[in-house]
Amino acid sequence: MARKLAAGNWKMNGTGDSLMELEALATGDLPQGVEVLICPPAPLISRAAEIAGGIRIGGQDCHAEASGAHTGDTSAMMLKDAGASYVILGHSERRSDHGESDEVVRAKTEAAYAADLIAVVCVGETLEDREAGSTLQVVCMQLAGSLPDSVTADNTVVAYEPVWAIGTGKVPTLEQIAEVHAALRDALTQRYGDAGDNIPLLYGGSVKPGNAADIFATANVDGALVGGASLKSADFGPIIAALAAS
């Protein structure tokens, strides 16, 4: 069985004052059986790690190289040194805003492994892909191209985030989510065997307290990668509780 993971991606939101929300979660009554992850902006990682308690802290991206003349970038080892244990890679906003290909994502994933970080590798289709009926082809190609051969159930998480549902309030039907997650699980199992059975599969895209329970009751959904609703403990807490109850 894949472990349950509730991951929050703060994106480019938050200052030091925002860490009060993390502290509220960390000092609250977190349910058993669920791993909780917060990925704040890079300048907050070290401070977040100091107050996180049992909550894991992650980065939102890393460079494929360990060091070098890459102004403005952050290496996986730098994230590790700051207190991170996870890193999000291949998010659709990185793919679209920065032109990241599957090959780039794969190289970053290998860099994460070298730094002993767990990689949260994202895949997802655009609205055009969905309307063309090519969703499964697109996400499975992204999966194949973005993951190296050294994947294990301990060093990798896969997140399905339909691009058209991120921050829009639109959510695929439960049947559509189940279809994609089943295809991803099958692809992981075919490539990685038993390890593929146990890699956590997260759903992301307008996950909120009101829809979380139904999403988590869907087959092959082991958790969520949550955007806006992870910024407030009052919103993220019920999502964590819904995952624990699933």
C-alpha positions, 0 to 999 in steps of 0.5 A: 500500500502506498503511504498517504501524503497531504502536500501543500504547494505555497507557490510564490506566496507568503512571507515570514508572517505566513509561517504562523499558518505552518506553526498552527498546523504543526502545533495542532492535532495532526491525525495519524497515518498521514504524512504532511508536507509543506513546500514554501517559497525557497527563502522560507524553507530554513525558517519553516524547517525550524518550526515544522515539528512532524511536518515535512518541508520541501522545495518547489523546484531545483536545478539539475546541476549540483553547483555552478554559474546558474544565477537565481537557481537553487540546487537540490543539495542547497534545499537539503541543507536548508531543511527540505526533505522533498522537492516538487518537480515538473509542475505545469507552471514550471513546464509552461512558464520556463519551458521545462521538458520531460528530459529537464524534469528527469535530470532534476529528479536525478539531482534530487535523488543524489541529494537524498530528497524525495521527488514529487514529479507532476504530470497533467494535461491541458484543456486542449488535450482533454477535449482532444481525447488525448489525456491518457497518452499525454500524462503517460508520455510525461510520466515515462519521460520525466522519471529515471530508472532509479525510481523507488517507492521511497524516493518518488511521489507522482502528482496528477494535476490537470492544468485546466483545473489548477486554481480555476475551481474546476475539478474533473469528475471522480470517474476522470480522476480514477481513469487517469490514476489507474493509467498512471498506476498501471504504467508505474507497475509495468515499469517498476514492478512492486515499487510501482504499486507503492509509489504514492499517487496524488491528485492536484487541482482545486482540492478544497475541504468540500471535495477532498473526501470524495477525491480521496475515496477514489481508487488509486488516490493516495493524497493530494498536492494542494495549492491555494487551500494549503496557505491557511491551516483552517483550510488545509487541516480539514483536507488532511483530516479527510485523507486520514479518514479515507 
